[in-house]
Amino acid sequence: MASDDIPFDRALDAKPDQVVRMSPLVRRVIANNGGPFTFTGTCTYLVGDQDVTVIDPGPADPRHSDALMKAIGTARVAQILVTHSHKDHAPGAAALKAATGAPILGCAPYHASLPPLGAARTMDASHDLTYTPDTVLNEGDAVEAPGYRLTTLATPGHAANHLAFALEPEGTLFSGDHVMAWSTTVVAPPDGSMRAYLASLAKLQDRSDTLYWPGHGGPVKNPQRFVRALAAHRRQREQAILQRLASGDRTIDAIVRNIYEHLAPSLKGAAALSVLGHLIDLGERGLVEAGDGFTLDAQFRPLP
């Protein structure tokens, strides 16, 4: 399956700062941080109208904080949930806690992974290193407020500390950056793990959520079909990498050049990290080896 076969939905007419009613329980406010990796900006969600749970308060941007406070109005903020500690999702939690007194719950703080044999920690800069939750949530942990319940799912892959939150009674899922309707997810080692990402996709395939509310872009409709398409795309990408190695490519640069022929230059760095993620997974399965360890500039070869 090519990425063209994934049923992407890039339609989104909302603008930053606007409060949009998405469902009886869910409202959305988009941050003013659009870009190649954030699409139109980070989606912050407000669950409930009187006892509000804020999910992913976004970047450290006073404009976005002001928009959230206007949306909250006189309601009580019961808690602030964070799916993962990237800078476009977590930093706004501190300002919101200061303004409302609500506790921060969610993913664990970021801890730098040991790089593969001295590789640069390329993803450290993307994390909010000041993020400090009051309570770390784990698989199955639930938070409640009058009229709804949010249950935690561990969904590592995009980030090692990534979580999703299932909303009852609506039967929907806040998927963070794990699954988004507008694009595939960046899985960048060492913090990102292709093996963990695929296992998290498999976990979601076993669920019956009717809709996903992602960290960027519009809702993921027919999510089981979409998740199956994402998993098939990653399997196809894995086979393409193995074919390039069999054809003589030995570097990530060569693989990216041949597989991602029409990709914008600004996105090739992310593609290289994704290829590295696949190669690390293939190495763990005994299908590929690297002469000097699994790094961006290593020499790779297939194993029989």
C-alpha positions in Angstrom: 0.0 0.0 0.0 1.3 3.4 -0.9 0.7 6.5 1.2 -1.7 7.6 -1.5 -3.9 4.6 -0.5 -4.3 5.9 3.1 -7.7 7.8 3.3 -6.2 11.1 4.4 -8.6 13.9 5.2 -6.9 17.3 5.1 -10.1 19.4 5.1 -10.2 21.7 8.1 -11.8 25.1 7.9 -11.2 26.2 11.6 -8.8 29.0 12.4 -6.6 29.5 15.4 -8.3 30.7 18.6 -11.8 29.7 17.5 -13.8 27.6 19.8 -15.5 24.9 17.8 -18.1 22.5 19.2 -17.1 19.0 17.9 -19.6 16.9 19.9 -22.0 17.2 22.9 -19.0 16.8 25.2 -16.0 18.1 23.1 -14.9 21.5 22.0 -11.6 22.3 20.1 -9.3 25.3 20.1 -6.4 25.3 17.6 -3.1 27.0 18.5 -1.4 29.4 16.1 1.6 27.2 15.4 0.9 25.8 12.0 3.8 24.3 10.0 5.1 21.3 8.1 4.8 19.0 11.1 1.9 20.6 12.9 -0.5 21.1 9.9 -2.8 24.0 10.9 -1.7 24.0 14.5 -2.0 21.9 17.7 -5.6 20.9 18.7 -6.4 21.5 22.3 -9.6 19.8 23.4 -12.0 20.9 26.2 -14.2 18.0 27.5 -17.3 19.0 29.4 -18.9 22.4 29.9 -19.0 22.9 33.7 -16.3 20.5 34.9 -13.8 20.8 32.1 -10.8 18.5 31.3 -8.3 20.2 29.0 -6.4 17.8 26.8 -3.0 18.9 25.3 -2.9 22.6 26.2 -0.4 23.2 23.5 2.7 25.4 23.1 3.9 28.1 25.5 2.0 30.8 23.7 0.1 33.5 25.6 -2.2 33.9 22.6 -3.3 30.3 22.8 -3.5 30.4 26.6 -5.8 33.5 26.4 -8.0 31.7 23.8 -8.3 28.7 26.2 -9.2 30.8 29.1 -11.9 32.6 27.1 -13.3 29.2 26.1 -13.3 28.0 29.7 -15.0 31.1 30.9 -16.4 30.6 34.4 -16.3 26.8 34.3 -14.1 24.8 36.7 -11.1 23.1 35.2 -11.0 19.6 36.8 -7.7 18.5 35.3 -5.2 19.1 32.5 -4.2 16.0 30.5 -1.1 15.7 28.3 -0.7 13.0 25.7 3.1 13.4 25.3 5.8 15.9 26.1 6.6 17.5 22.7 6.8 21.3 22.8 3.7 21.7 20.7 1.6 19.8 23.2 2.8 20.1 26.8 4.3 23.6 27.7 0.9 25.3 27.9 0.1 23.1 30.9 2.1 25.2 33.3 0.4 28.4 32.4 -3.0 26.8 32.5 -2.3 25.3 35.9 -1.2 28.6 37.2 -4.3 30.3 36.0 -6.8 27.7 37.1 -5.2 25.6 39.9 -6.0 22.4 38.0 -3.6 19.5 38.4 -1.6 18.3 35.4 -2.1 14.6 34.7 -0.8 12.5 31.8 2.4 11.2 30.3 5.6 10.8 32.2 8.3 13.5 31.8 10.7 13.0 29.0 13.8 11.1 29.7 16.5 11.0 27.0 16.8 7.6 25.5 20.3 6.1 25.2 21.3 7.0 21.6 22.4 4.1 19.4 26.2 4.0 19.7 26.7 7.7 20.1 24.1 9.0 17.7 22.9 12.5 18.3 19.8 12.8 20.4 17.9 14.3 17.6 14.6 14.5 19.4 15.7 16.1 22.7 15.0 19.6 21.3 11.4 18.7 20.4 10.5 17.8 24.0 9.4 20.2 26.8 12.1 19.4 29.4 10.3 21.5 32.0 7.1 19.5 31.8 6.3 18.2 35.3 3.0 16.4 35.8 1.3 16.2 39.2 0.3 12.6 38.4 1.7 10.2 35.8 -1.1 8.2 34.2 -0.5 4.6 33.1 -2.5 2.1 31.0 -6.0 1.7 32.3 -5.9 4.7 34.7 -9.1 6.7 34.5 -10.1 10.3 35.4 -13.8 11.3 35.9 -15.9 14.4 36.0 -19.7 14.7 36.1 -21.0 13.3 32.8 -17.9 11.6 31.4 -14.9 9.4 32.0 -11.5 9.4 30.3 -9.4 6.1 30.3 -5.7 6.0 29.6 -4.2 3.9 26.8 -0.4 3.7 26.5 0.4 4.2 22.8 4.2 4.6 22.5 5.8 4.9 19.1 5.7 8.6 18.0 7.1 9.3 21.5 8.1 6.8 24.2 5.8 8.5 26.7 2.8 8.8 24.4 -0.7 8.3 25.7 -4.2 8.3 24.3 -7.5 8.9 26.2 -10.8 7.1 25.5 -13.9 9.1 26.2 -17.0 7.6 27.7 -19.9 7.7 27.0 -19.2 9.0 23.5 -17.0 6.1 22.5 -14.3 8.3 20.9 -10.5 8.5 21.4 -8.1 11.4 21.8 -5.3 10.0 19.8 -2.6 12.7 20.2 0.0 12.4 17.4 -0.2 8.6 17.3 -3.0 8.7 14.6 -3.9 11.8 12.6 -6.2 12.2 9.6 -4.0 14.6 7.7 -0.7 12.7 7.6 1.3 9.7 8.7 3.1 10.1 12.1 6.8 10.8 12.5 8.5 8.0 14.3 12.0 9.3 15.0 14.6 7.3 17.0 15.9 7.1 19.7 12.7 8.3 21.5 10.4 7.1 18.7 10.2 3.4 18.1 8.8 1.7 15.0 8.2 -1.6 16.8 6.3 0.2 19.6 4.4 2.3 17.1 3.2 -0.8 15.2 2.2 -2.5 18.4 0.2 0.5 19.5 -1.6 0.5 16.1 -2.4 -3.1 16.6 -3.8 -2.3 20.1 -6.1 0.4 18.5 -7.3 -2.1 15.8 -8.7 -4.2 18.6 -10.9 -1.4 19.9 -14.3 -0.2 18.7 -13.9 3.6 19.0 -16.1 5.4 16.5 -14.0 8.5 16.0 -10.5 9.8 16.9 -9.7 13.4 18.0 -6.1 13.9 16.9 -3.4 16.3 18.0 -3.4 18.0 14.6 -6.0 18.3 11.9 -9.6 17.1 11.8 -11.2 14.0 13.3 -10.2 10.5 12.1 -13.4 9.0 10.7 -13.8 5.2 10.4 -10.7 4.8 12.6 -10.3 1.1 12.3 -10.1 1.3 8.5 -7.7 4.2 8.8 -5.4 2.4 11.3 -5.4 -0.7 9.1 -4.2 1.5 6.2 -1.5 3.0 8.4 -0.2 -0.4 9.4 -0.3 -1.7 5.8 1.6 1.4 4.7 4.4 0.8 7.3 4.7 -2.9 6.1 5.0 -1.7 2.5 7.6 0.9 3.6 9.6 -1.9 5.3 9.5 -4.0 2.2 10.7 -1.1 0.1 13.6 -0.6 2.4 14.6 -4.2 2.2 14.3 -4.1 -1.6 16.6 -1.0 -1.7 19.2 -2.8 0.5 19.0 -5.8 -1.8 19.5 -3.5 -4.8 22.7 -2.2 -3.2 21.7 0.9 -1.3 23.9 1.0 1.9 23.0 4.4 3.4 19.9 6.1 4.7 20.5 9.0 2.3 20.4 6.6 -0.7 17.3 4.8 0.6 15.5 8.1 1.2 16.5 9.4 -2.3 15.1 6.3 -4.0 12.0 5.7 -1.9 10.9 9.3 -1.3 11.6 10.7 -4.8 9.0 13.5 -4.7 9.2 14.5 -1.1 9.7 18.1 -0.3 13.3 18.8 0.8 12.1 20.2 4.1 10.6 16.8 5.1 13.6 14.6 4.1 15.1 14.8 7.5 12.0 13.3 9.1 11.9 10.7 6.3 15.5 9.7 7.2 14.6 9.3 10.9 11.6 7.2 9.9 13.8 5.0 7.7 16.2 4.7 10.7 13.3 3.6 12.8 12.5 0.8 10.3 16.1 -0.3 10.1 16.4 -0.5 13.9 13.3 -2.7 14.0 14.7 -4.8 11.1 18.0 -5.1 13.0 16.2 -6.3 16.2 14.5 -9.0 14.1 17.8 -10.2 12.6 17.1 -9.0 9.1 19.6 -6.1 8.8 23.0 -5.2 10.2 24.9 -2.0 10.5 28.7 -1.8 10.5 29.0 0.9 13.1 25.7 0.7 14.9 22.3 1.9 13.9 22.9 5.6 13.2 21.8 8.1 10.5 25.2 7.9 8.8 25.9 4.1 9.2 26.4 1.6 6.4 23.6 -1.1 6.3 23.3 -4.4 4.7 20.6 -7.1 4.6 21.2 -10.4 6.3 20.3 -13.7 4.7 
